[in-house]
Amino acid sequence: HAVLIVLYIINLAGGTLGVIMMSQQLFRRRSQSVMTIMIISLLVLHSFMLLSIPFRLSYYILGEWKFGQFACRLASAIIYLHMYATFALYAAIIMARLLRLELRKCYTAAWLAAGWLLGALVVTPVLLSYYGTSKTYRPCECFQFHRELKEAHMVITNYCLVGVLVAMCAVLTAIQLTVIYRVAVKYWPDVNSHVEFRAQAKSFFFILVTLVCFMPHHVFRVYYIQNFDLDKDHKLLLYNEVFLALTTMCCLDMLCFIAGIAH
């Protein structure tokens, strides 16, 4: 568990620093742009994720879960909710820039509010109602829900999630690279002096985060689902947990926002 502990400590420290610094920056600027509204949503998402990390660290360090089964299921579910909600926001930012959508603040706030309500009132309750409930687990253990992959509906759900994310990421990557290439050719050799090129280059940051943080987990997930029955020494389980921990590193994106890499 040493690798998991290191990854989560880095994410907790860097993510918390990024959230605090970005919050201070937004408060000073008092900007109400569409991008600011999306960043605030990312801040809230990352904050929920960061709040769950100390519970994970406690389990990996002590080797025992002391917070009850509901807290275990909640901490486990948060990492998936955070990952897919973050990817959805990344995709929205990329598409808005690709299509040059001049969204009004009220429209952006409205669909983000609708997304939050859907997640809070529908997705999360439904997920917690079924997630980790089909098997019996010892009170002192947590994050052992891989056993539920024996259920056909769980396998189908996982394959669907993997397929959707990989397909969307592939399409967005291809489109974004094509747009960057065309803009670079159009403005060559002074590409860096043009706002359009810089905006598209910054959008590619979100694709890079997806490729580095989210894609490894989903690619390995397919292999894991097909072979976890053979995982007698739990090595595949550990690898799966490491790739899952890697998805939380997207919380460090706030540090990149502050540095001006993506915003």
PLY file of the C-alpha trace (Angstrom):
ply
format ascii 1.0
element vertex 263
property float x
property float y
property float z
element edge 262
property int vertex1
property int vertex2
end_header
0.00 0.00 0.00
3.03 2.30 0.06
2.40 3.45 -3.52
-1.23 4.22 -2.72
-0.28 6.17 0.38
2.27 8.26 -1.54
-0.17 8.98 -4.40
-2.97 10.02 -2.07
-0.69 12.18 0.09
0.61 13.99 -3.01
-2.91 14.46 -4.28
-4.23 15.63 -0.91
-1.41 18.14 -0.40
-1.27 19.45 -3.96
-5.02 19.38 -4.47
-5.74 21.21 -1.23
-3.11 23.83 -2.02
-4.55 24.28 -5.50
-8.13 24.60 -4.27
-7.16 27.17 -1.61
-5.02 29.26 -3.96
-7.58 29.12 -6.77
-10.38 30.09 -4.38
-8.38 33.10 -3.21
-7.63 34.10 -6.80
-11.27 33.86 -7.84
-12.33 35.84 -4.77
-9.88 38.62 -5.57
-10.80 38.78 -9.25
-14.56 38.50 -8.65
-14.95 37.38 -12.24
-18.32 36.03 -13.35
-17.32 34.61 -16.72
-18.51 31.27 -18.06
-15.07 29.76 -17.50
-15.09 30.96 -13.90
-18.42 29.25 -13.27
-17.00 25.98 -14.63
-13.86 26.32 -12.53
-15.98 26.84 -9.43
-17.79 23.59 -10.23
-14.44 21.85 -10.56
-13.38 23.35 -7.24
-16.43 21.92 -5.51
-15.94 18.52 -7.14
-12.29 18.40 -6.13
-13.15 19.51 -2.60
-15.50 16.54 -2.13
-12.82 14.22 -3.47
-10.15 15.69 -1.21
-12.40 15.34 1.84
-12.63 11.59 1.23
-8.88 11.03 0.91
-8.04 11.12 4.66
-10.44 8.20 5.17
-8.63 6.21 2.48
-5.25 7.08 3.96
-6.44 5.98 7.39
-7.43 2.59 5.98
-4.22 2.05 4.02
-1.99 3.14 6.92
-3.82 1.33 9.73
-4.97 -1.63 7.65
-8.41 -1.40 9.22
-11.62 0.48 8.40
-13.17 2.19 11.42
-15.94 4.33 9.97
-18.75 1.89 9.16
-19.96 0.32 5.94
-21.97 3.30 4.70
-18.93 5.58 4.97
-16.92 2.92 3.15
-19.39 2.77 0.28
-19.59 6.56 0.17
-15.80 7.00 0.10
-15.55 4.38 -2.62
-18.37 5.89 -4.68
-17.02 9.45 -4.44
-13.91 8.59 -6.42
-16.02 7.37 -9.36
-18.53 10.21 -9.15
-15.66 12.68 -9.07
-13.90 11.09 -12.03
-16.89 11.04 -14.38
-18.21 14.44 -13.30
-14.76 15.96 -13.82
-14.49 14.36 -17.26
-17.93 15.72 -18.16
-16.82 19.24 -17.21
-13.57 18.85 -19.15
-15.53 17.72 -22.21
-17.92 20.67 -21.85
-15.02 23.14 -21.70
-13.34 21.56 -24.71
-16.52 21.54 -26.80
-17.36 25.12 -25.86
-13.95 26.26 -27.09
-13.98 24.06 -30.18
-17.40 25.31 -31.26
-16.63 28.83 -30.03
-19.87 28.84 -28.11
-20.61 32.19 -26.55
-22.72 30.84 -23.72
-24.47 33.30 -21.50
-23.66 33.09 -17.84
-27.27 32.36 -16.93
-27.41 29.42 -19.36
-24.13 28.01 -18.08
-25.21 28.38 -14.47
-28.56 26.77 -15.30
-27.18 23.61 -16.91
-24.48 23.28 -14.26
-27.12 23.61 -11.54
-29.22 20.99 -13.33
-26.19 18.70 -13.45
-25.52 19.16 -9.74
-29.17 18.49 -8.88
-29.20 15.39 -11.07
-26.03 14.13 -9.44
-27.09 14.93 -5.89
-30.73 13.86 -6.04
-30.66 11.00 -8.55
-27.24 9.56 -9.43
-25.67 9.54 -5.96
-28.69 8.08 -4.08
-29.20 5.40 -6.73
-25.50 4.53 -6.73
-25.35 4.28 -2.95
-28.51 2.17 -2.92
-26.91 -0.56 -5.02
-23.15 -0.06 -4.81
-21.50 -2.54 -2.47
-24.76 -4.07 -1.25
-24.94 -7.43 -3.06
-22.19 -9.05 -0.98
-21.41 -9.25 2.73
-18.23 -7.54 3.92
-16.43 -7.52 7.23
-16.82 -4.24 9.17
-13.05 -3.81 9.43
-12.40 -4.01 5.67
-13.17 -1.58 2.88
-12.68 -1.05 -0.86
-13.24 -4.74 -1.55
-16.17 -4.25 -3.90
-14.37 -6.00 -6.75
-16.20 -9.13 -5.63
-19.35 -7.70 -7.15
-17.83 -7.99 -10.60
-19.20 -11.51 -10.57
-22.61 -9.93 -11.15
-23.51 -9.64 -14.83
-25.06 -6.18 -14.50
-21.88 -4.85 -12.87
-19.75 -6.20 -15.71
-22.04 -4.64 -18.31
-22.06 -1.30 -16.47
-18.27 -1.24 -16.26
-17.86 -2.07 -19.94
-20.32 0.67 -20.88
-18.52 3.27 -18.77
-15.17 2.26 -20.22
-16.51 2.33 -23.77
-18.14 5.75 -23.42
-15.13 7.43 -21.83
-12.58 5.90 -24.21
-14.70 6.71 -27.27
-15.36 10.30 -26.18
-11.71 10.84 -25.32
-10.57 9.45 -28.68
-13.00 11.65 -30.61
-12.14 14.79 -28.63
-8.42 14.12 -29.00
-8.68 13.66 -32.77
-10.80 16.78 -33.21
-8.64 18.90 -30.92
-5.39 17.88 -32.61
-6.92 18.59 -36.02
-8.04 22.05 -34.91
-4.64 22.84 -33.37
-2.89 21.72 -36.57
-5.12 23.87 -38.79
-4.74 26.92 -36.55
-0.97 26.42 -36.41
-0.77 26.23 -40.21
-3.00 29.29 -40.54
-0.93 31.50 -38.25
2.54 30.04 -38.81
5.16 31.11 -37.80
3.70 33.52 -35.22
1.29 31.01 -33.73
1.94 31.89 -30.09
0.93 35.49 -30.65
-2.62 34.55 -31.64
-5.34 34.12 -29.03
-7.11 31.40 -31.01
-4.08 29.12 -31.01
-3.37 29.67 -27.32
-6.99 28.92 -26.44
-6.98 25.66 -28.38
-3.60 24.67 -26.97
-4.89 25.26 -23.45
-7.95 23.14 -24.21
-5.63 20.27 -25.05
-4.51 20.36 -21.41
-7.84 18.83 -20.39
-7.36 16.01 -22.89
-3.87 15.39 -21.52
-5.25 15.14 -17.99
-7.84 12.65 -19.22
-5.22 10.59 -21.05
-2.81 10.57 -18.12
-5.22 10.26 -15.19
-8.38 8.56 -16.46
-7.39 6.46 -19.46
-4.95 4.05 -17.72
-7.62 3.07 -15.20
-10.21 2.37 -17.88
-7.86 0.41 -20.13
-6.67 -1.71 -17.21
-10.25 -2.09 -16.00
-11.11 -4.22 -19.02
-8.20 -6.56 -18.33
-9.05 -6.64 -14.63
-12.69 -7.58 -15.21
-11.64 -10.45 -17.44
-8.98 -11.80 -15.08
-9.88 -10.90 -11.50
-11.11 -14.45 -10.84
-7.53 -15.63 -11.39
-6.12 -13.00 -9.03
-5.35 -15.32 -6.13
-2.52 -13.21 -4.70
-4.47 -9.92 -5.17
-1.80 -8.33 -7.37
-4.36 -7.26 -9.95
-6.46 -5.72 -7.18
-3.48 -3.65 -6.06
-2.77 -2.51 -9.62
-6.42 -1.59 -10.03
-6.29 0.48 -6.83
-3.13 2.24 -8.02
-4.73 3.17 -11.35
-7.82 4.30 -9.47
-5.67 6.48 -7.21
-4.09 7.96 -10.34
-7.51 9.27 -11.40
-7.60 11.53 -8.35
-4.44 13.31 -9.50
-6.65 15.43 -11.73
-7.26 17.49 -8.58
-3.85 19.01 -9.26
-5.31 20.80 -12.28
-6.00 23.84 -10.10
-2.26 24.41 -9.77
-2.09 24.45 -13.57
-4.95 26.95 -13.71
-3.05 29.22 -11.35
0.08 28.88 -13.49
-1.96 29.89 -16.53
-1.42 26.61 -18.36
-5.09 25.84 -18.91
-7.01 29.02 -18.17
0 1
1 2
2 3
3 4
4 5
5 6
6 7
7 8
8 9
9 10
10 11
11 12
12 13
13 14
14 15
15 16
16 17
17 18
18 19
19 20
20 21
21 22
22 23
23 24
24 25
25 26
26 27
27 28
28 29
29 30
30 31
31 32
32 33
33 34
34 35
35 36
36 37
37 38
38 39
39 40
40 41
41 42
42 43
43 44
44 45
45 46
46 47
47 48
48 49
49 50
50 51
51 52
52 53
53 54
54 55
55 56
56 57
57 58
58 59
59 60
60 61
61 62
62 63
63 64
64 65
65 66
66 67
67 68
68 69
69 70
70 71
71 72
72 73
73 74
74 75
75 76
76 77
77 78
78 79
79 80
80 81
81 82
82 83
83 84
84 85
85 86
86 87
87 88
88 89
89 90
90 91
91 92
92 93
93 94
94 95
95 96
96 97
97 98
98 99
99 100
100 101
101 102
102 103
103 104
104 105
105 106
106 107
107 108
108 109
109 110
110 111
111 112
112 113
113 114
114 115
115 116
116 117
117 118
118 119
119 120
120 121
121 122
122 123
123 124
124 125
125 126
126 127
127 128
128 129
129 130
130 131
131 132
132 133
133 134
134 135
135 136
136 137
137 138
138 139
139 140
140 141
141 142
142 143
143 144
144 145
145 146
146 147
147 148
148 149
149 150
150 151
151 152
152 153
153 154
154 155
155 156
156 157
157 158
158 159
159 160
160 161
161 162
162 163
163 164
164 165
165 166
166 167
167 168
168 169
169 170
170 171
171 172
172 173
173 174
174 175
175 176
176 177
177 178
178 179
179 180
180 181
181 182
182 183
183 184
184 185
185 186
186 187
187 188
188 189
189 190
190 191
191 192
192 193
193 194
194 195
195 196
196 197
197 198
198 199
199 200
200 201
201 202
202 203
203 204
204 205
205 206
206 207
207 208
208 209
209 210
210 211
211 212
212 213
213 214
214 215
215 216
216 217
217 218
218 219
219 220
220 221
221 222
222 223
223 224
224 225
225 226
226 227
227 228
228 229
229 230
230 231
231 232
232 233
233 234
234 235
235 236
236 237
237 238
238 239
239 240
240 241
241 242
242 243
243 244
244 245
245 246
246 247
247 248
248 249
249 250
250 251
251 252
252 253
253 254
254 255
255 256
256 257
257 258
258 259
259 260
260 261
261 262
